[in-house]
Amino acid sequence: MKRAITPGTFDPITHGHLDVITRASQLMDEVIVAVAASPGKNPLFSLEERADLARRATAHLPNVSVEPFEGLLVDFARSRDARVLIKGLRAITDFEYEFQMAALNYELGKDIETVFIMSPPQYMYLSSSIVRELASLNSPVDQFVAPFVAKALQEKYAGLRSGC
Ligand code: COA
């Protein structure tokens, strides 16, 4: 059984993330989308909200599950008996950062391998922060995220604007 982890903050999950998860699910028997707490990033959505949106976005993929996690990624991977981390590479600018993280994760867990999947051209420029910025400015984000993610963004920013 080949089980992989696709980790991220997913604040929120985009079509770019879904592309990587879908392709990972075609390569592996089982994929766990690991939604990191990432407190240092001060996420817009809570951990449970991010995991819930990721669950809904991947509901059509039978061998994909979603789990929130805190702490070290390699520890989470080991706890799930997964030996492969799959990450998306969008542009050359991702490389240095991803290289550093892959090297650190290798140091922390030599039994765990990082594998990269190249993003297709249409998602090379996409990121959650770009989607958040557009949504915060009331610009449509439907071409970048699932309809329920767009709605959740709209509601979140409406709530923030009204001070809720
Ligand atoms: N398509 C679209 N966007 C993508 C993408 C893709 N394929 N891959 C990454 N992104 C974007 C994200 O949307 C995010 O955008 P933003 O920062 O503009 O909002 C950005 O790339 C970074 O992604 P993120 O999900 O935050 O991942 P990361 O590469 O920074 O790593 C973890 C997050 C969870 C994997 C990492 O922080 C981690 O492992 N944390 C656990 C603690 C730990 O083990 N630390 C040591 C590890 S080195």
Boltz pocket constraint, residues with backbone or C-beta under 6 A from the ligand:
constraints:
  - pocket:
      binder: B
      contacts: [[A, 7], [A, 8], [A, 9], [A, 10], [A, 11], [A, 12], [A, 14], [A, 15], [A, 16], [A, 17], [A, 20], [A, 34], [A, 36], [A, 38], [A, 71], [A, 72], [A, 73], [A, 74], [A, 88], [A, 89], [A, 90], [A, 100], [A, 101], [A, 102], [A, 104], [A, 105], [A, 119], [A, 123], [A, 126], [A, 127], [A, 128], [A, 129], [A, 130]]
      max_distance: 6.0
